[in-house]
Amino acid sequence: MTSRTYAIADLHGRYDLLERALWSIKAHAKGVKHKIITLGDYIDRGPQSKGIIETLMEAQARGLPFICLKGNHEDMMVQTLRKPLDHNWWITNGGGTTLMSYGHVRYGDYDPTVVPEAHIDWMDQLPLYHVDAHRVFVHAYVKQGVPLEQQGTELLLWSRYPVGAEDGYRDLHVVHGHDYFEDGPKLFKGRTNLDTRAYHTGRLVVGVFDDDQPGGPIGAIEIKGDPR
């Protein structure tokens, strides 16, 4: 084994789980070359969205091997703050907890200026997918028969696979989150779904992939915190 990839899905404001995951990955890798791919949905619902964004931004600024993808919640937040749209779309989908993590008062007039522009810029510029020799990493979904560069946010960030679908993408295994299963991860011939609704269950599962070996994970790291 020359290198590994560790994949983390759908943190949703659970900085405590991210922190434990990063320590666990370091111990698991034991000096083996590796990278960490986060599959989006860092924000909303859980209490510490700001902490997650700051940690990932700092890791990338330091040149650490982090590849951070965009999720539909980052897309929703950026659209709401940049266009701007009716903020209730975002707030009712967990955006209120994100604003409070940036210091917004619980009750009072909506004030999006509590979020630093640098954080909005970072989320806005996140890639929608990452491809290596054997896999496609994406937040939600990849459609067969359509070139990746032609698949937009509606497919890659918002769509869901039919229950039990075995689909990969061409000869590549798809690694994603977005569609939670508390008893996950869900492993199929062509794809792996890592979303375990960690923000609620307190259970995060990190997928471990051998960069030289095609297909699904060679193992997993289970992180346990307090349920909410």
C-alpha positions in Angstrom: 0.0 0.0 0.0 1.5 3.3 -1.1 -1.2 5.7 0.1 -4.6 5.9 1.6 -7.6 8.2 1.4 -9.8 8.9 4.4 -13.3 10.2 3.6 -15.6 12.1 6.0 -19.2 12.9 5.2 -21.9 15.3 6.6 -20.5 16.8 9.8 -23.3 19.4 10.1 -21.7 21.5 12.9 -20.3 18.7 14.9 -16.8 20.0 15.4 -16.3 17.6 18.3 -16.6 14.7 15.9 -14.3 16.2 13.4 -11.6 16.8 16.0 -11.8 13.2 17.2 -11.8 12.0 13.6 -8.6 13.9 12.7 -6.8 12.5 15.8 -8.0 9.0 14.9 -6.9 9.3 11.3 -3.5 10.3 12.4 -3.2 7.3 14.7 -4.6 4.9 12.0 -2.3 6.1 9.2 0.8 5.5 11.3 3.1 7.4 8.9 1.5 6.0 5.7 1.1 8.7 3.1 -2.6 9.8 3.0 -5.1 12.5 2.2 -8.4 13.5 3.8 -11.4 14.2 1.6 -14.4 15.9 3.3 -17.6 15.4 1.4 -19.5 18.6 2.2 -22.3 19.7 4.6 -19.9 21.1 7.2 -22.6 23.6 8.5 -26.1 23.8 9.8 -28.1 21.8 12.4 -25.2 21.2 14.8 -23.7 23.9 17.1 -20.2 24.4 15.9 -20.2 25.2 12.1 -17.8 28.0 12.4 -15.2 25.8 14.1 -15.4 23.3 11.3 -15.0 25.9 8.6 -12.0 27.5 10.4 -10.3 24.1 10.9 -10.6 23.1 7.3 -9.6 26.5 6.0 -6.5 26.5 8.2 -5.6 22.9 7.2 -5.6 23.9 3.6 -3.8 27.2 4.2 -1.0 25.1 5.9 -0.7 22.9 2.9 -2.0 19.8 4.6 -3.5 17.1 2.3 -7.1 18.1 2.7 -9.6 18.1 -0.2 -12.8 19.8 0.8 -15.9 19.4 -1.4 -19.0 21.5 -1.4 -22.3 20.1 0.0 -25.8 21.3 -0.6 -25.9 23.2 2.7 -22.8 25.2 1.7 -24.5 25.9 -1.6 -27.7 27.0 0.2 -25.8 29.3 2.5 -23.7 30.9 -0.2 -26.8 31.4 -2.4 -28.7 32.9 0.4 -25.9 35.3 1.4 -24.8 36.2 -2.1 -27.9 36.6 -4.2 -29.6 37.3 -1.7 -32.5 34.9 -1.4 -35.3 34.7 1.2 -33.2 33.7 4.2 -35.9 31.6 5.6 -35.0 28.9 3.1 -31.7 28.5 4.7 -32.7 29.3 8.3 -35.4 26.6 8.4 -32.9 24.1 7.1 -30.5 24.5 10.0 -28.9 27.9 9.1 -30.0 29.4 12.4 -27.5 27.3 14.3 -24.8 28.3 11.9 -25.4 32.0 12.4 -25.3 31.5 16.2 -22.0 29.7 15.9 -20.7 33.0 14.3 -22.1 35.0 17.2 -25.5 35.9 16.0 -28.0 36.4 18.8 -30.7 33.7 19.2 -33.5 36.2 18.9 -33.4 39.4 17.0 -33.2 40.8 13.5 -31.5 38.6 10.8 -27.9 39.8 10.5 -25.8 37.8 7.9 -22.8 40.2 8.4 -21.7 38.0 11.3 -20.2 35.6 8.8 -16.8 36.7 7.5 -16.5 37.2 3.7 -13.5 35.0 3.7 -15.6 32.1 4.9 -18.3 32.7 2.3 -15.6 33.0 -0.4 -14.1 29.7 0.7 -17.4 27.8 0.6 -18.3 29.4 -2.7 -15.1 28.2 -4.4 -15.2 24.6 -3.1 -15.1 21.9 -5.8 -18.1 19.8 -6.6 -16.2 16.5 -6.9 -12.8 14.9 -6.8 -11.6 12.0 -9.1 -8.7 9.7 -8.5 -7.6 6.5 -10.2 -10.4 4.4 -8.9 -13.1 6.6 -7.4 -15.3 9.7 -7.6 -15.8 11.6 -4.4 -18.9 13.8 -4.3 -21.4 15.1 -1.8 -24.6 13.4 -3.1 -24.9 11.8 -6.5 -23.3 11.2 -9.9 -25.5 10.5 -12.9 -24.4 7.7 -15.3 -23.9 8.7 -18.9 -23.2 12.4 -18.3 -19.7 13.8 -18.3 -18.8 15.0 -14.8 -18.0 18.5 -16.0 -21.5 18.8 -17.3 -23.2 17.7 -14.1 -24.2 20.8 -12.1 -25.1 21.4 -8.5 -28.7 20.0 -8.8 -27.3 16.6 -9.6 -24.0 16.5 -7.6 -25.2 18.2 -4.5 -28.9 17.8 -4.2 -30.0 14.5 -5.9 -30.4 11.1 -4.2 -29.9 7.6 -5.3 -32.9 5.3 -5.4 -33.0 3.0 -2.4 -30.6 0.1 -2.9 -29.1 1.4 -6.2 -25.7 -0.2 -6.9 -24.6 2.5 -9.4 -21.0 3.6 -9.7 -19.8 5.9 -12.4 -18.4 4.2 -15.4 -15.6 2.0 -13.9 -15.2 4.3 -10.9 -16.6 3.7 -7.4 -18.6 6.6 -6.0 -18.1 7.8 -2.4 -20.8 10.1 -1.1 -23.0 11.3 1.8 -26.1 13.4 1.8 -28.7 10.7 2.3 -28.4 9.5 5.9 -28.8 6.1 7.3 -28.2 5.9 11.0 -27.1 2.3 10.7 -24.7 3.2 7.9 -22.4 3.3 6.1 -24.2 1.6 3.2 -21.9 -0.3 1.0 -22.9 -1.3 -2.6 -21.0 -2.7 -5.6 -20.6 0.7 -7.2 -20.9 3.2 -4.4 -20.4 3.8 -0.7 -22.7 6.1 1.3 -20.9 7.4 4.5 -23.7 9.6 5.9 -24.8 8.3 9.3 -26.6 11.4 10.5 -23.7 12.1 12.8 -25.0 15.5 14.0 -27.9 13.7 15.6 -26.6 10.2 16.4 -23.1 11.3 17.6 -21.7 8.5 15.4 -19.4 9.4 12.5 -17.9 6.8 10.3 -14.7 7.6 8.3 -14.2 5.5 5.2 -10.7 4.2 4.6 -9.6 3.6 1.0 -6.5 2.1 -0.5 -5.4 4.4 -3.3 -4.0 1.4 -5.3 -7.1 -0.8 -4.9 -10.4 -0.2 -6.8 -13.8 -0.5 -5.2 -15.1 0.3 -1.8 -13.4 0.9 1.5 -10.8 -1.4 3.0 -12.0 -0.4 6.5 -13.6 2.3 8.6 -13.0 4.3 11.7 -16.0 4.8 13.9 -16.1 8.0 16.0 -18.6 8.2 18.8 -19.7 11.3 20.6 -22.8 12.4 22.4 -26.1 12.1 20.5 -28.3 15.2 20.2 
